[in-house]
């Protein structure tokens, strides 16, 4: 944070999501700690890069600062400008409805993910039990005794 203190176009800060910052964290989808977000304050993105100082500094130098948006239209490409014009032309109610629909899609994707992960966990646990049971049955079926008999009958000796 000290590296960018006083910067006119970059803000690096921290929020305590367990105290006064909890509402801000909740509204931005922070679910675990530490979480690093970046970008337009109205549309923060998840940072996925390295967590050491050099990686964070490089990312901040290259990626933080003014970006395309309604307040920086000059930084947008033609497609982004068209998208901004499309949304600017919508009424507040239309924009609210579109945002709600998109957010419901995000919520549905998250719920589908969680449900499918739970199914995978149950499948994994079932497979682990089946494997453990098979190993136990094979060992109970005399594998150890067979190896002992073979070794005592002049078969290949194994050293420990």
C-alpha positions in Angstrom: 0.0 0.0 0.0 2.9 2.3 0.8 4.2 2.0 -2.8 1.1 3.7 -4.1 0.3 6.1 -1.3 -0.5 9.5 -2.8 -1.0 8.1 -6.4 -3.4 10.2 -8.4 -4.7 7.2 -10.4 -4.1 4.1 -8.2 -5.6 3.2 -4.8 -4.3 0.2 -2.9 -6.1 -0.4 0.4 -7.3 -3.0 2.7 -10.7 -3.8 4.3 -11.3 -5.7 7.5 -14.1 -8.0 6.4 -14.7 -9.1 10.0 -15.5 -5.7 11.4 -16.8 -2.4 9.9 -15.9 -3.5 6.3 -18.2 -6.5 6.4 -21.0 -4.9 4.4 -18.5 -3.8 1.7 -17.0 -7.3 1.5 -20.4 -9.0 1.4 -21.6 -6.7 -1.5 -18.4 -7.6 -3.4 -18.6 -11.4 -3.0 -15.7 -11.8 -0.6 -16.1 -15.3 0.8 -12.6 -16.1 2.0 -9.5 -14.4 3.3 -7.3 -13.0 2.0 -9.1 -12.0 -1.1 -7.7 -9.4 -3.5 -10.1 -7.5 -5.7 -9.2 -4.9 -8.4 -10.7 -2.7 -11.0 -13.7 -0.4 -11.2 -15.1 0.0 -7.7 -18.6 -0.8 -9.2 -17.3 -3.9 -10.9 -14.4 -5.4 -9.0 -12.7 -8.5 -10.4 -10.9 -11.3 -8.5 -7.1 -11.2 -8.6 -5.6 -14.6 -9.4 -1.9 -13.9 -9.5 1.0 -14.4 -7.2 0.8 -13.1 -3.6 4.5 -12.1 -3.0 5.4 -8.4 -3.2 7.1 -8.6 -6.6 4.1 -10.2 -8.3 1.7 -7.8 -6.6 3.8 -4.8 -7.5 4.2 -5.9 -11.1 0.4 -6.4 -11.4 -0.3 -3.1 -9.9 2.2 -1.3 -12.2 0.8 -2.9 -15.3 -2.9 -3.3 -14.6 -4.1 -0.8 -12.0 -5.1 2.7 -12.9 -7.8 4.3 -15.1 -9.7 1.8 -17.2 -12.5 1.8 -19.7 -15.9 2.8 -18.3 -18.5 5.5 -18.5 -16.2 8.0 -16.7 -13.2 7.1 -19.0 -14.8 6.5 -22.3 -11.6 7.6 -24.1 -9.9 4.4 -22.8 -12.5 2.1 -24.4 -12.3 0.3 -27.7 -15.2 0.5 -30.2 -17.0 -2.6 -28.9 -16.8 -1.3 -25.3 -18.1 2.1 -26.4 -21.1 0.4 -28.1 -21.8 -1.6 -24.9 -21.7 1.6 -22.8 -24.0 3.4 -25.2 -26.4 0.4 -25.1 -26.6 0.6 -21.3 -26.7 4.4 -21.2 -29.7 4.2 -23.5 -31.6 2.0 -21.1 -34.0 3.4 -18.5 -33.1 3.0 -14.8 -35.8 0.2 -14.5 -34.5 -1.6 -17.6 -30.9 -1.4 -16.3 -32.0 -2.6 -12.8 -33.9 -5.6 -14.5 -30.8 -6.4 -16.6 -28.5 -6.3 -13.6 -30.9 -8.4 -11.6 -31.1 -11.1 -14.3 -27.3 -11.2 -14.6 -26.8 -11.4 -10.9 -29.4 -14.3 -10.7 -27.3 -16.0 -13.4 -24.2 -15.6 -11.3 -26.0 -16.9 -8.2 -27.4 -19.9 -10.2 -23.9 -20.7 -11.5 -22.5 -20.7 -8.0 -25.3 -22.9 -6.7 -24.9 -25.4 -9.5 -21.2 -25.5 -8.7 -21.7 -26.1 -5.0 -24.3 -28.8 -5.7 -22.1 -30.6 -8.2 -19.1 -30.4 -5.8 -21.2 -32.0 -3.1 -22.1 -34.8 -5.5 -18.5 -35.2 -6.4 -17.5 -35.3 -2.7 -20.1 -38.1 -2.1 -18.8 -40.0 -5.2 -15.2 -39.6 -4.0 -16.1 -40.9 -0.5 -18.0 -43.9 -2.0 -15.0 -44.7 -4.2 -12.6 -44.4 -1.3 -14.7 -46.8 0.8 -15.0 -49.3 -2.1 -11.2 -49.1 -2.6 -10.5 -49.6 1.2 -13.0 -52.4 1.4 -11.4 -54.2 -1.6 -7.9 -53.8 -0.1 -9.1 -55.1 3.2 -10.8 -58.1 1.5 -7.7 -58.9 -0.5 -5.5 -58.7 2.6 -8.0 -60.8 4.6 -8.0 -63.3 1.8 -4.5 -64.3 2.7 -2.2 -62.1 0.6 0.2 -61.6 3.5 0.3 -65.3 4.3 0.8 -66.2 0.6 3.8 -63.9 0.6 5.2 -65.4 3.8 4.8 -69.0 2.5 6.5 -68.1 -0.8 9.4 -66.5 1.0 9.8 -69.4 3.4 9.6 -72.0 0.6 12.7 -70.7 -1.0 11.1 -68.1 -3.2 12.8 -64.7 -3.7 13.8 -63.2 -0.5 13.1 -59.5 0.0 15.2 -57.4 2.3 13.7 -54.6 4.3 
